[in-house]
Amino acid sequence: MSATANEWFHPRGALARDGWESVVDATLPGWSHTGIRVAVLDGAVLDLPAADVERIVIPLAGGCTVAHEGVTTALTGRASVFDGPTDVLYVGAGQALSITGRGARIAVAEAPTTQRKSSAHIPAADVPVEVRGAGRDTRQVHNFGTPGALDAAALIVCEVITPGGNWSSHPAHKHDEYIAGHEARLEEIYYFEAAPSRSIDAGVTVPAHADAFGSFVNYSSAAGEINTNTLVRSGDIALVPYGYHGPAMAAPEYDLYYLNVMAGPDPERIWLISDDPDQAWLRDTWPTQDTDPRLPYLPEGEQL
């Protein structure tokens, strides 16, 4: 197998379809197990039909209302992806849903499955917030859709906040080979947002035209050739069909966010990875370093 970066990296809006800013699903060549939809709600209804697909509705900025199974769930949302976790709604396969709202930005994570699981609303206060790594490798993870937090059929979903100047998805790792107890096969989607960092001095004026960005890398493994090495901005999507991926790097003046959507063909829903053997030693440096005191990012006045 071989691929170029252009096949697996999609700038904001390049995958627009049917009222959605971006849609990733099995209609993309080489893609089978995961999907994502991103939209800005303008008051119109976004309908998703009942199908062999499970979904998680994730408010990125603002809130929305989701009608499903004859009930209506209001998602409070948050000011932005850099304001801590949000409440989310898991909707099991075989269920239609309708999403409404105005001025909000949302994502819907998807995975095809024939298993039927019960829907679940996870309040923001119940989302496990993890500060992972140390030093300049410190990042914040919201584990609302991981196996320990959500009873899903296939989806493994989380959010990561990387404060300005830090690295995440680091050391580079892969999950493209089934090795029982050691590595799982998982497709992965990275949906990015970037913004001026919270750590910028209050006396500095950030211009409205500031171009917030980060960087993302995905390179070859035995499973296939791939070379994604690109700047990423809000709304961009990188697909990881195989290969080592990472680091995701936040420029010093900009904070970086990404939503990870994973699922795969293995019988067990589990996140097991193999580090790049040339980079695995980096983890051994973390016990001797402090975590970044800027984290966790939460709404003003809130604490873990």
Contacts in CASP RR format, 6 or more apart in sequence:
PFRMAT RR
TARGET T0000
AUTHOR 0000-0000-0000
METHOD contacts of the structure
MODEL  1
MSATANEWFHPRGALARDGWESVVDATLPGWSHTGIRVAVLDGAVLDLPA
ADVERIVIPLAGGCTVAHEGVTTALTGRASVFDGPTDVLYVGAGQALSIT
GRGARIAVAEAPTTQRKSSAHIPAADVPVEVRGAGRDTRQVHNFGTPGAL
DAAALIVCEVITPGGNWSSHPAHKHDEYIAGHEARLEEIYYFEAAPSRSI
DAGVTVPAHADAFGSFVNYSSAAGEINTNTLVRSGDIALVPYGYHGPAMA
APEYDLYYLNVMAGPDPERIWLISDDPDQAWLRDTWPTQDTDPRLPYLPE
GEQL
1 223 0 8 1.000
1 224 0 8 1.000
1 225 0 8 1.000
1 242 0 8 1.000
2 224 0 8 1.000
2 225 0 8 1.000
3 224 0 8 1.000
3 225 0 8 1.000
3 226 0 8 1.000
3 241 0 8 1.000
4 227 0 8 1.000
5 226 0 8 1.000
5 227 0 8 1.000
5 228 0 8 1.000
5 229 0 8 1.000
5 230 0 8 1.000
7 29 0 8 1.000
8 218 0 8 1.000
8 226 0 8 1.000
8 228 0 8 1.000
8 238 0 8 1.000
8 239 0 8 1.000
8 240 0 8 1.000
8 241 0 8 1.000
9 228 0 8 1.000
9 230 0 8 1.000
9 236 0 8 1.000
9 237 0 8 1.000
9 238 0 8 1.000
9 239 0 8 1.000
10 22 0 8 1.000
10 24 0 8 1.000
10 236 0 8 1.000
10 237 0 8 1.000
10 238 0 8 1.000
10 239 0 8 1.000
11 233 0 8 1.000
11 235 0 8 1.000
11 236 0 8 1.000
12 21 0 8 1.000
12 22 0 8 1.000
12 233 0 8 1.000
12 234 0 8 1.000
12 235 0 8 1.000
12 236 0 8 1.000
13 21 0 8 1.000
13 22 0 8 1.000
13 235 0 8 1.000
14 22 0 8 1.000
15 22 0 8 1.000
15 23 0 8 1.000
15 24 0 8 1.000
15 28 0 8 1.000
15 237 0 8 1.000
16 22 0 8 1.000
16 23 0 8 1.000
17 23 0 8 1.000
19 39 0 8 1.000
19 46 0 8 1.000
20 37 0 8 1.000
20 38 0 8 1.000
20 39 0 8 1.000
20 46 0 8 1.000
21 38 0 8 1.000
21 39 0 8 1.000
21 40 0 8 1.000
21 235 0 8 1.000
22 36 0 8 1.000
22 37 0 8 1.000
22 38 0 8 1.000
22 191 0 8 1.000
22 235 0 8 1.000
22 237 0 8 1.000
23 36 0 8 1.000
23 37 0 8 1.000
24 31 0 8 1.000
24 34 0 8 1.000
24 35 0 8 1.000
24 36 0 8 1.000
24 37 0 8 1.000
24 189 0 8 1.000
24 237 0 8 1.000
24 239 0 8 1.000
25 31 0 8 1.000
25 35 0 8 1.000
25 110 0 8 1.000
26 32 0 8 1.000
26 112 0 8 1.000
28 239 0 8 1.000
30 241 0 8 1.000
31 187 0 8 1.000
31 239 0 8 1.000
31 241 0 8 1.000
32 112 0 8 1.000
32 187 0 8 1.000
32 264 0 8 1.000
32 265 0 8 1.000
33 111 0 8 1.000
33 112 0 8 1.000
33 154 0 8 1.000
33 186 0 8 1.000
33 187 0 8 1.000
33 263 0 8 1.000
33 264 0 8 1.000
33 265 0 8 1.000
34 109 0 8 1.000
34 110 0 8 1.000
34 111 0 8 1.000
34 155 0 8 1.000
34 187 0 8 1.000
34 188 0 8 1.000
34 189 0 8 1.000
34 261 0 8 1.000
34 262 0 8 1.000
34 263 0 8 1.000
34 264 0 8 1.000
35 109 0 8 1.000
35 110 0 8 1.000
35 111 0 8 1.000
35 189 0 8 1.000
35 261 0 8 1.000
36 107 0 8 1.000
36 108 0 8 1.000
36 109 0 8 1.000
36 110 0 8 1.000
36 189 0 8 1.000
36 191 0 8 1.000
36 237 0 8 1.000
36 259 0 8 1.000
36 261 0 8 1.000
37 48 0 8 1.000
37 107 0 8 1.000
37 108 0 8 1.000
37 110 0 8 1.000
38 60 0 8 1.000
38 105 0 8 1.000
38 106 0 8 1.000
38 107 0 8 1.000
38 108 0 8 1.000
38 191 0 8 1.000
38 235 0 8 1.000
38 237 0 8 1.000
39 46 0 8 1.000
39 99 0 8 1.000
39 105 0 8 1.000
39 106 0 8 1.000
40 103 0 8 1.000
40 104 0 8 1.000
40 105 0 8 1.000
41 64 0 8 1.000
41 99 0 8 1.000
41 100 0 8 1.000
41 101 0 8 1.000
41 102 0 8 1.000
41 103 0 8 1.000
41 104 0 8 1.000
41 105 0 8 1.000
41 106 0 8 1.000
42 102 0 8 1.000
42 103 0 8 1.000
43 100 0 8 1.000
43 101 0 8 1.000
43 102 0 8 1.000
43 103 0 8 1.000
44 100 0 8 1.000
45 98 0 8 1.000
45 99 0 8 1.000
45 100 0 8 1.000
46 98 0 8 1.000
46 99 0 8 1.000
46 100 0 8 1.000
47 96 0 8 1.000
47 97 0 8 1.000
47 98 0 8 1.000
48 55 0 8 1.000
48 96 0 8 1.000
48 97 0 8 1.000
48 98 0 8 1.000
48 99 0 8 1.000
48 108 0 8 1.000
49 96 0 8 1.000
50 94 0 8 1.000
50 95 0 8 1.000
50 96 0 8 1.000
51 93 0 8 1.000
51 94 0 8 1.000
52 93 0 8 1.000
52 94 0 8 1.000
52 112 0 8 1.000
52 113 0 8 1.000
52 114 0 8 1.000
53 93 0 8 1.000
53 94 0 8 1.000
53 110 0 8 1.000
53 111 0 8 1.000
53 112 0 8 1.000
53 113 0 8 1.000
54 90 0 8 1.000
54 91 0 8 1.000
54 92 0 8 1.000
54 93 0 8 1.000
54 110 0 8 1.000
54 111 0 8 1.000
54 113 0 8 1.000
54 115 0 8 1.000
54 117 0 8 1.000
54 152 0 8 1.000
54 153 0 8 1.000
54 154 0 8 1.000
54 155 0 8 1.000
55 90 0 8 1.000
55 91 0 8 1.000
55 92 0 8 1.000
55 97 0 8 1.000
55 108 0 8 1.000
55 109 0 8 1.000
55 110 0 8 1.000
56 88 0 8 1.000
56 89 0 8 1.000
56 90 0 8 1.000
56 91 0 8 1.000
56 108 0 8 1.000
56 109 0 8 1.000
56 144 0 8 1.000
56 145 0 8 1.000
56 150 0 8 1.000
56 152 0 8 1.000
56 155 0 8 1.000
56 157 0 8 1.000
57 64 0 8 1.000
57 66 0 8 1.000
57 75 0 8 1.000
57 88 0 8 1.000
57 89 0 8 1.000
57 91 0 8 1.000
57 97 0 8 1.000
57 99 0 8 1.000
57 106 0 8 1.000
57 107 0 8 1.000
57 108 0 8 1.000
58 86 0 8 1.000
58 88 0 8 1.000
58 106 0 8 1.000
58 107 0 8 1.000
58 108 0 8 1.000
58 109 0 8 1.000
58 157 0 8 1.000
58 159 0 8 1.000
58 259 0 8 1.000
59 75 0 8 1.000
59 76 0 8 1.000
59 77 0 8 1.000
59 78 0 8 1.000
59 86 0 8 1.000
59 87 0 8 1.000
59 88 0 8 1.000
59 104 0 8 1.000
59 105 0 8 1.000
59 106 0 8 1.000
60 80 0 8 1.000
60 81 0 8 1.000
60 86 0 8 1.000
60 104 0 8 1.000
60 105 0 8 1.000
60 106 0 8 1.000
60 107 0 8 1.000
60 193 0 8 1.000
60 259 0 8 1.000
61 77 0 8 1.000
61 78 0 8 1.000
61 79 0 8 1.000
61 80 0 8 1.000
61 81 0 8 1.000
61 104 0 8 1.000
61 105 0 8 1.000
62 77 0 8 1.000
62 78 0 8 1.000
62 79 0 8 1.000
62 103 0 8 1.000
62 104 0 8 1.000
62 105 0 8 1.000
63 74 0 8 1.000
63 75 0 8 1.000
63 76 0 8 1.000
63 77 0 8 1.000
63 78 0 8 1.000
63 101 0 8 1.000
63 104 0 8 1.000
63 106 0 8 1.000
64 74 0 8 1.000
64 75 0 8 1.000
64 77 0 8 1.000
64 99 0 8 1.000
64 100 0 8 1.000
64 101 0 8 1.000
64 104 0 8 1.000
64 106 0 8 1.000
65 72 0 8 1.000
65 73 0 8 1.000
65 74 0 8 1.000
65 75 0 8 1.000
65 99 0 8 1.000
65 100 0 8 1.000
65 101 0 8 1.000
66 72 0 8 1.000
66 73 0 8 1.000
66 75 0 8 1.000
66 89 0 8 1.000
66 91 0 8 1.000
66 97 0 8 1.000
66 98 0 8 1.000
66 99 0 8 1.000
67 73 0 8 1.000
67 97 0 8 1.000
67 98 0 8 1.000
67 100 0 8 1.000
68 89 0 8 1.000
68 91 0 8 1.000
68 95 0 8 1.000
68 96 0 8 1.000
68 97 0 8 1.000
68 98 0 8 1.000
68 119 0 8 1.000
69 91 0 8 1.000
69 95 0 8 1.000
69 119 0 8 1.000
73 89 0 8 1.000
73 121 0 8 1.000
75 86 0 8 1.000
75 87 0 8 1.000
75 88 0 8 1.000
75 89 0 8 1.000
75 121 0 8 1.000
76 86 0 8 1.000
76 87 0 8 1.000
76 124 0 8 1.000
77 86 0 8 1.000
77 87 0 8 1.000
77 104 0 8 1.000
77 124 0 8 1.000
78 84 0 8 1.000
78 85 0 8 1.000
78 86 0 8 1.000
78 124 0 8 1.000
78 299 0 8 1.000
79 299 0 8 1.000
80 193 0 8 1.000
80 195 0 8 1.000
81 159 0 8 1.000
81 161 0 8 1.000
81 193 0 8 1.000
81 257 0 8 1.000
81 259 0 8 1.000
82 161 0 8 1.000
82 195 0 8 1.000
82 198 0 8 1.000
82 255 0 8 1.000
82 257 0 8 1.000
82 297 0 8 1.000
83 297 0 8 1.000
83 298 0 8 1.000
83 299 0 8 1.000
84 124 0 8 1.000
84 129 0 8 1.000
84 140 0 8 1.000
84 142 0 8 1.000
84 161 0 8 1.000
84 296 0 8 1.000
84 297 0 8 1.000
84 298 0 8 1.000
84 299 0 8 1.000
85 124 0 8 1.000
85 127 0 8 1.000
85 129 0 8 1.000
85 142 0 8 1.000
85 144 0 8 1.000
85 159 0 8 1.000
86 124 0 8 1.000
86 127 0 8 1.000
87 121 0 8 1.000
87 122 0 8 1.000
87 123 0 8 1.000
87 124 0 8 1.000
87 127 0 8 1.000
88 121 0 8 1.000
88 122 0 8 1.000
88 127 0 8 1.000
88 144 0 8 1.000
88 145 0 8 1.000
89 119 0 8 1.000
89 120 0 8 1.000
89 121 0 8 1.000
89 122 0 8 1.000
90 117 0 8 1.000
90 119 0 8 1.000
90 120 0 8 1.000
90 121 0 8 1.000
90 122 0 8 1.000
90 145 0 8 1.000
90 150 0 8 1.000
90 152 0 8 1.000
90 155 0 8 1.000
91 97 0 8 1.000
91 119 0 8 1.000
92 116 0 8 1.000
92 117 0 8 1.000
92 118 0 8 1.000
92 119 0 8 1.000
92 152 0 8 1.000
92 153 0 8 1.000
93 113 0 8 1.000
93 114 0 8 1.000
93 115 0 8 1.000
93 116 0 8 1.000
93 117 0 8 1.000
93 153 0 8 1.000
94 116 0 8 1.000
95 119 0 8 1.000
99 106 0 8 1.000
99 108 0 8 1.000
107 191 0 8 1.000
107 259 0 8 1.000
109 155 0 8 1.000
109 157 0 8 1.000
109 189 0 8 1.000
109 259 0 8 1.000
109 261 0 8 1.000
110 155 0 8 1.000
110 261 0 8 1.000
111 152 0 8 1.000
111 153 0 8 1.000
111 154 0 8 1.000
111 155 0 8 1.000
111 261 0 8 1.000
111 263 0 8 1.000
111 264 0 8 1.000
112 154 0 8 1.000
113 153 0 8 1.000
113 154 0 8 1.000
115 153 0 8 1.000
115 154 0 8 1.000
116 153 0 8 1.000
117 151 0 8 1.000
117 152 0 8 1.000
117 153 0 8 1.000
118 151 0 8 1.000
120 150 0 8 1.000
120 151 0 8 1.000
122 144 0 8 1.000
122 145 0 8 1.000
122 149 0 8 1.000
122 150 0 8 1.000
127 142 0 8 1.000
127 143 0 8 1.000
127 144 0 8 1.000
127 149 0 8 1.000
128 142 0 8 1.000
128 143 0 8 1.000
128 144 0 8 1.000
128 146 0 8 1.000
128 148 0 8 1.000
128 149 0 8 1.000
129 140 0 8 1.000
129 141 0 8 1.000
129 142 0 8 1.000
129 143 0 8 1.000
129 296 0 8 1.000
129 298 0 8 1.000
129 304 0 8 1.000
130 140 0 8 1.000
130 141 0 8 1.000
130 142 0 8 1.000
130 143 0 8 1.000
131 138 0 8 1.000
131 139 0 8 1.000
131 140 0 8 1.000
131 141 0 8 1.000
131 291 0 8 1.000
131 292 0 8 1.000
131 295 0 8 1.000
131 296 0 8 1.000
132 138 0 8 1.000
132 139 0 8 1.000
132 140 0 8 1.000
132 141 0 8 1.000
132 168 0 8 1.000
133 139 0 8 1.000
133 286 0 8 1.000
133 291 0 8 1.000
134 285 0 8 1.000
134 286 0 8 1.000
134 287 0 8 1.000
134 288 0 8 1.000
134 289 0 8 1.000
134 290 0 8 1.000
134 291 0 8 1.000
135 166 0 8 1.000
135 286 0 8 1.000
135 289 0 8 1.000
135 290 0 8 1.000
135 291 0 8 1.000
135 292 0 8 1.000
136 165 0 8 1.000
136 166 0 8 1.000
136 167 0 8 1.000
136 292 0 8 1.000
137 166 0 8 1.000
137 167 0 8 1.000
137 168 0 8 1.000
137 170 0 8 1.000
137 282 0 8 1.000
137 286 0 8 1.000
138 163 0 8 1.000
138 166 0 8 1.000
138 291 0 8 1.000
138 292 0 8 1.000
138 295 0 8 1.000
139 160 0 8 1.000
139 161 0 8 1.000
139 162 0 8 1.000
139 163 0 8 1.000
139 166 0 8 1.000
139 168 0 8 1.000
139 295 0 8 1.000
140 160 0 8 1.000
140 161 0 8 1.000
140 162 0 8 1.000
140 163 0 8 1.000
140 295 0 8 1.000
140 296 0 8 1.000
140 297 0 8 1.000
141 158 0 8 1.000
141 159 0 8 1.000
141 160 0 8 1.000
142 158 0 8 1.000
142 159 0 8 1.000
142 160 0 8 1.000
142 161 0 8 1.000
143 149 0 8 1.000
143 158 0 8 1.000
144 150 0 8 1.000
144 157 0 8 1.000
144 158 0 8 1.000
144 159 0 8 1.000
145 152 0 8 1.000
145 155 0 8 1.000
145 156 0 8 1.000
145 157 0 8 1.000
145 158 0 8 1.000
146 156 0 8 1.000
146 157 0 8 1.000
146 158 0 8 1.000
146 271 0 8 1.000
147 156 0 8 1.000
147 269 0 8 1.000
147 270 0 8 1.000
147 271 0 8 1.000
150 157 0 8 1.000
152 269 0 8 1.000
153 269 0 8 1.000
154 263 0 8 1.000
154 264 0 8 1.000
154 269 0 8 1.000
155 261 0 8 1.000
155 262 0 8 1.000
155 263 0 8 1.000
156 186 0 8 1.000
156 260 0 8 1.000
156 261 0 8 1.000
156 262 0 8 1.000
156 263 0 8 1.000
156 269 0 8 1.000
156 271 0 8 1.000
157 259 0 8 1.000
157 260 0 8 1.000
157 261 0 8 1.000
157 262 0 8 1.000
158 259 0 8 1.000
158 260 0 8 1.000
159 257 0 8 1.000
159 258 0 8 1.000
159 259 0 8 1.000
159 260 0 8 1.000
160 168 0 8 1.000
160 169 0 8 1.000
160 248 0 8 1.000
160 257 0 8 1.000
160 258 0 8 1.000
160 260 0 8 1.000
161 255 0 8 1.000
161 256 0 8 1.000
161 257 0 8 1.000
161 295 0 8 1.000
161 297 0 8 1.000
162 168 0 8 1.000
162 248 0 8 1.000
162 249 0 8 1.000
162 250 0 8 1.000
162 255 0 8 1.000
162 256 0 8 1.000
162 257 0 8 1.000
162 258 0 8 1.000
163 197 0 8 1.000
163 198 0 8 1.000
163 199 0 8 1.000
163 250 0 8 1.000
163 255 0 8 1.000
163 292 0 8 1.000
163 294 0 8 1.000
163 295 0 8 1.000
163 297 0 8 1.000
164 197 0 8 1.000
164 199 0 8 1.000
164 250 0 8 1.000
164 251 0 8 1.000
164 252 0 8 1.000
164 253 0 8 1.000
164 254 0 8 1.000
164 255 0 8 1.000
164 256 0 8 1.000
165 197 0 8 1.000
165 249 0 8 1.000
165 250 0 8 1.000
165 251 0 8 1.000
165 252 0 8 1.000
166 249 0 8 1.000
166 250 0 8 1.000
166 292 0 8 1.000
167 247 0 8 1.000
167 248 0 8 1.000
167 249 0 8 1.000
167 250 0 8 1.000
168 247 0 8 1.000
168 248 0 8 1.000
168 250 0 8 1.000
168 256 0 8 1.000
169 216 0 8 1.000
169 245 0 8 1.000
169 246 0 8 1.000
169 247 0 8 1.000
169 248 0 8 1.000
170 246 0 8 1.000
170 247 0 8 1.000
170 248 0 8 1.000
170 279 0 8 1.000
170 282 0 8 1.000
171 246 0 8 1.000
171 247 0 8 1.000
171 275 0 8 1.000
171 276 0 8 1.000
171 279 0 8 1.000
171 280 0 8 1.000
171 282 0 8 1.000
171 283 0 8 1.000
172 217 0 8 1.000
172 219 0 8 1.000
172 244 0 8 1.000
172 245 0 8 1.000
172 246 0 8 1.000
172 247 0 8 1.000
172 275 0 8 1.000
172 276 0 8 1.000
172 279 0 8 1.000
173 244 0 8 1.000
173 245 0 8 1.000
173 246 0 8 1.000
173 273 0 8 1.000
173 274 0 8 1.000
173 275 0 8 1.000
173 276 0 8 1.000
174 183 0 8 1.000
174 221 0 8 1.000
174 223 0 8 1.000
174 242 0 8 1.000
174 243 0 8 1.000
174 244 0 8 1.000
174 245 0 8 1.000
174 273 0 8 1.000
174 274 0 8 1.000
174 276 0 8 1.000
175 183 0 8 1.000
175 184 0 8 1.000
175 185 0 8 1.000
175 186 0 8 1.000
175 188 0 8 1.000
175 262 0 8 1.000
175 271 0 8 1.000
175 272 0 8 1.000
175 273 0 8 1.000
175 274 0 8 1.000
176 185 0 8 1.000
176 186 0 8 1.000
176 221 0 8 1.000
176 223 0 8 1.000
176 224 0 8 1.000
176 241 0 8 1.000
176 242 0 8 1.000
176 243 0 8 1.000
177 183 0 8 1.000
177 185 0 8 1.000
177 221 0 8 1.000
177 222 0 8 1.000
177 223 0 8 1.000
177 274 0 8 1.000
178 184 0 8 1.000
178 185 0 8 1.000
178 266 0 8 1.000
179 272 0 8 1.000
179 274 0 8 1.000
181 272 0 8 1.000
182 272 0 8 1.000
182 274 0 8 1.000
183 272 0 8 1.000
183 273 0 8 1.000
183 274 0 8 1.000
184 264 0 8 1.000
184 266 0 8 1.000
184 268 0 8 1.000
184 270 0 8 1.000
184 271 0 8 1.000
184 272 0 8 1.000
184 273 0 8 1.000
185 264 0 8 1.000
185 265 0 8 1.000
185 266 0 8 1.000
186 262 0 8 1.000
186 263 0 8 1.000
186 264 0 8 1.000
186 266 0 8 1.000
186 271 0 8 1.000
187 239 0 8 1.000
187 240 0 8 1.000
187 241 0 8 1.000
187 262 0 8 1.000
187 263 0 8 1.000
187 264 0 8 1.000
188 239 0 8 1.000
188 240 0 8 1.000
188 245 0 8 1.000
188 260 0 8 1.000
188 261 0 8 1.000
188 262 0 8 1.000
189 237 0 8 1.000
189 238 0 8 1.000
189 239 0 8 1.000
189 240 0 8 1.000
189 259 0 8 1.000
189 260 0 8 1.000
189 261 0 8 1.000
189 262 0 8 1.000
190 216 0 8 1.000
190 232 0 8 1.000
190 237 0 8 1.000
190 238 0 8 1.000
190 239 0 8 1.000
190 240 0 8 1.000
190 245 0 8 1.000
190 248 0 8 1.000
190 258 0 8 1.000
190 259 0 8 1.000
190 260 0 8 1.000
191 235 0 8 1.000
191 236 0 8 1.000
191 237 0 8 1.000
191 258 0 8 1.000
191 259 0 8 1.000
191 261 0 8 1.000
192 214 0 8 1.000
192 216 0 8 1.000
192 232 0 8 1.000
192 233 0 8 1.000
192 234 0 8 1.000
192 235 0 8 1.000
192 236 0 8 1.000
192 237 0 8 1.000
192 238 0 8 1.000
192 256 0 8 1.000
192 257 0 8 1.000
192 258 0 8 1.000
193 234 0 8 1.000
193 235 0 8 1.000
193 256 0 8 1.000
193 257 0 8 1.000
193 258 0 8 1.000
194 212 0 8 1.000
194 213 0 8 1.000
194 214 0 8 1.000
194 232 0 8 1.000
194 233 0 8 1.000
194 234 0 8 1.000
194 250 0 8 1.000
194 254 0 8 1.000
194 255 0 8 1.000
194 256 0 8 1.000
194 257 0 8 1.000
195 212 0 8 1.000
195 234 0 8 1.000
195 254 0 8 1.000
195 255 0 8 1.000
195 257 0 8 1.000
196 206 0 8 1.000
196 210 0 8 1.000
196 212 0 8 1.000
196 253 0 8 1.000
196 254 0 8 1.000
196 255 0 8 1.000
197 250 0 8 1.000
197 252 0 8 1.000
197 253 0 8 1.000
197 254 0 8 1.000
197 255 0 8 1.000
198 255 0 8 1.000
198 294 0 8 1.000
198 297 0 8 1.000
199 294 0 8 1.000
200 206 0 8 1.000
200 253 0 8 1.000
211 233 0 8 1.000
212 233 0 8 1.000
212 234 0 8 1.000
212 254 0 8 1.000
213 231 0 8 1.000
213 232 0 8 1.000
213 233 0 8 1.000
213 251 0 8 1.000
213 254 0 8 1.000
214 231 0 8 1.000
214 232 0 8 1.000
214 233 0 8 1.000
214 248 0 8 1.000
214 249 0 8 1.000
214 250 0 8 1.000
214 251 0 8 1.000
214 254 0 8 1.000
214 256 0 8 1.000
215 229 0 8 1.000
215 230 0 8 1.000
215 231 0 8 1.000
215 232 0 8 1.000
215 247 0 8 1.000
215 248 0 8 1.000
215 249 0 8 1.000
215 251 0 8 1.000
216 228 0 8 1.000
216 229 0 8 1.000
216 230 0 8 1.000
216 232 0 8 1.000
216 238 0 8 1.000
216 245 0 8 1.000
216 246 0 8 1.000
216 247 0 8 1.000
216 248 0 8 1.000
216 249 0 8 1.000
217 228 0 8 1.000
217 229 0 8 1.000
217 245 0 8 1.000
217 246 0 8 1.000
217 247 0 8 1.000
217 248 0 8 1.000
218 226 0 8 1.000
218 227 0 8 1.000
218 228 0 8 1.000
218 229 0 8 1.000
218 238 0 8 1.000
218 240 0 8 1.000
218 243 0 8 1.000
218 244 0 8 1.000
218 245 0 8 1.000
218 246 0 8 1.000
219 226 0 8 1.000
219 227 0 8 1.000
219 228 0 8 1.000
219 229 0 8 1.000
219 243 0 8 1.000
219 244 0 8 1.000
219 245 0 8 1.000
220 226 0 8 1.000
220 227 0 8 1.000
220 243 0 8 1.000
220 244 0 8 1.000
221 242 0 8 1.000
221 243 0 8 1.000
221 244 0 8 1.000
223 242 0 8 1.000
223 243 0 8 1.000
224 242 0 8 1.000
224 243 0 8 1.000
226 241 0 8 1.000
226 242 0 8 1.000
226 243 0 8 1.000
228 238 0 8 1.000
228 245 0 8 1.000
230 238 0 8 1.000
232 238 0 8 1.000
232 248 0 8 1.000
232 256 0 8 1.000
244 276 0 8 1.000
248 256 0 8 1.000
248 258 0 8 1.000
249 256 0 8 1.000
250 256 0 8 1.000
255 297 0 8 1.000
262 271 0 8 1.000
263 269 0 8 1.000
275 283 0 8 1.000
296 304 0 8 1.000
298 304 0 8 1.000
END
